[in-house]
């Protein structure tokens, strides 16, 4: 069995993550797991935050199992926090898989333009996002370091209170509501 890879898309809404995830899916014969598609299918116009966390966790579980079975996986979420990325990097390493982080940076003006175009052309694929929310989210994202992006930076210890990254991951992405 060849080296499997977990591809992680990192970035704010409307940065190009899903477009790139679709390309990675084809180029690397990977299973693409896009949270927004699942939330839309299950909740329609709703976007309950707690349900989103559970869906992310379920998809991560599927993705990790698929890695174990020998297939590449694309996790297409924002993954705004370093801890989220570290937990997934460690989970992939524990399964003998490589990780590629793909970070998508977008200016606020371009993000607004893409948001407006998406709302006009494909409102069924997205949710309304205010300028205030875009600004808040931009302030919250932890931009990946160069070492995270090229894989040279080791995954550190899990946050205080968690013995392992698996324990943190299960806390961050609960199995049910």
N, C-alpha and C positions, 0 to 999 in steps of 0.2 A: 504494500500500500504506500503510495507516495505521500509527500508532505501535504497535509490539509492546511487550509488557511481560513482564519476568521477575519473577515473584513468588517471594520467598524466605520460608519459614517458619523462624523462629528460636525456640528454646526447649528446655526440658528435656523428658524423657519425661512423658507424661500431662498436658501443658500445654494441649492442644487444637489442636495444629498440623494433624493430619490432618483433623480435623473442618472446620477453616477452609480447608484446601487443597481439600477436596471442594467447598466452597461457592464458592471462587474459580474452580475449574475450570468450574463451571456458569455462574457470573455473567459470566465473561470469555472463554468459549469457548476454554479453555486446555488444553494437555496437562499432566496431573498426573503427576509422577514421584515416587513414594513409595518410598524405599529399603526400608523394612521389608517391604512387600508383595513385593518382588523377592527379598529375602533369605529370607523365609518360603517362597516358591515354590521356590527353588533348594535350600535347606538344611533346610527343615522346622524341627525343634526346635533345630538348631545355629545359632550366630550368630558365625561366625569373624570376628574383627576385620579381618584382612587382606582377606578376601573382601568384607566390607562396604565397605572403601575402594575396591576395584576396581569394585564395582557402582555406588557413588556416582559414580566417575569416568566410567564408561560412560554412566550416565544423564545426567550433565552434558553429555557430548559429544552425546548425542541431543537434549537440551534446547537446546543452542546451535545445532545444525543446524536444529531446528524454528523457532527465532527467525529464523534467516536465511531460512527459507521463508515467513515472514510470520504465524506463529501464536504466541499467548501461551503461556507455560510457567510451571508452578508446580513449584518444587523443594521437596519436602517432606522435609527433613532437619532435624536440630537446628541445624547451622551455628553451633556454639558459639564458634568463634574469629573474631576480627575479620579475620584474614588470609583465612580461607575466604570470608567475605562480601565482602571487598575484591576478591579474585580473581574472584568471580562478578559483582560490580558492574562491574569493568573489562571482563570478557569480554562482558557485555551491551552496554556502551557501545561497544565495538569493533564490534559488530554493529548499531549504530544503535537499540538497544532501551532502553526505560526500565526502571527497577528499582523495585519496591516491596518493602520489608522489612516483614514482619509479625512482631512480637515478642510472644510469649505468656509471661506471667509467671504462676507458680502458687506458692501457699504450700506448704510441705512437708506440712502436714496434708492439704490438698486433693489434692496429688500422691499421697500414700499412699492416700487414699480412692479416687481414680480407678484407681490401680494395682490395688488389691484388687478393685474392681468388675470391671475388665477381666480379671483372672485368673479370677474366678468366672464371668463371663458369656461371655467369648470368649477362652479361653486359647490357641486356635489362631492368634490374631492378634498375640501378644506373647511375650515371654520373661520368665522370673522376674527380678525386680529386688529386691535387698535394701535395707533402710533405709540400710545403710552405703554401697551404691552410689549411692543417691539423694543422700546427703550429699556424697559425693566429687564427683559430677557437678555439683552446685550450686556447689561451690567452684571448679570448673574453667571454667564458662561465663563468657565475656566478654560482658556485657550490652551490646547496641548503644547507641551514644550517640544523643542526640536528632538530631544531624546525619546520622548514618547512616539513622535512621528516616525523616527527612523529605527526604533526598537532598541536603541543602545542604552536607554535608561532603564535600570532594573525596576521591577514592581516593588515598592516598599512594603512595609508592614501595614496590616489593616488598621482602620481607625481604632482609637481607644474603646475598650468595651467589647471588642470582637477578637476572638482567638484566631480566626481564619478569614480569608476573603470569601470563602463559601458562606460562612455565617453572616458576614456583612451583606453579601448578595441576597441571601434569603430574607434578610431584614428589609433591605431596600426595595426588593421586588417580592412582596408577599404572595403566597400561593392562593389566597382568596380575599374577598372583601370583608 
